[in-house]
Amino acid sequence: MSLAGGRGRLHGAFKELKVKWDKTRMSWDDANSRAMEETVLDPLERKVQSSMIAMEKMMEILARARRDCG
């Protein structure tokens, strides 16, 4: 799988998780659901965003290397 493909899959999977979480929150809204959001989902979202930024930078570096070596 290419780096761009992996980035796309990561983005799609997290987007799907957010949609499902939003649906879950419609029927589960208590202290435990809020704790889950704060301790698991919010940190995960930050990590996913950081990973996607890193993947974009890596794609730029690889593209530059291909141009320079090709």
N, C-alpha and C positions, 0 to 999 in steps of 0.2 A: 504494500500500500504506500502511496506517495504521502509526503508530508502534508500537502494540501488536502488529500483525501482524508487523512487522519484528523486534520483540523476540522473539516466539514462534518465528520462523524461525531467528533466531540461536541461541536456546536449543536448539531441536531439532537444528540442524546440529552444534552442538558436542557435544551428547549422543551423536549418531550417530558422530561422530569418536572420542569416548572409547570407545564400544563396539567400534568397529573396531580401535582401537589396542590395547585389552585382548586382543582375539583375536590380533592380530599379535604381541604380546609373548609369547604362549604358545609361539610357534615361533621368535621372534627375541629372544634374551636375551643380549646381549653388551655390550661397552663402547660400541659404536656406537649400539645401541638406547637405552642409558641416556643417552648424550650427546644423542641426538635428543629424548628426553623432557625433559632439563634445559634444553636451549638453544632448543627450539621449542615443545613442547607445554605445559610449565609456564608460560612467559611468555604464551603464547596464552591459556591458561585465565584468567590474571589479567586480561588485556586484555578478554576476553569478559565476565568478571564485572563489571569496571569499566564497560564499555559498557552492560550490562544495567541497572546501578544508575543510570547517567546517563539511560537511556531511561525508566526508571520516574519519575525526577524530572521529566523533560520532560513526560511524560504528566500528572503532577499539575499542573504549571504550566499546561499547555494546558487542562486541565479547569477550573482556577480562572479562567483568562482567559475561557473560554466562559461560565461562570456569571456573572462580573462584567460581561461585555459583552452578555449575552443577556437 
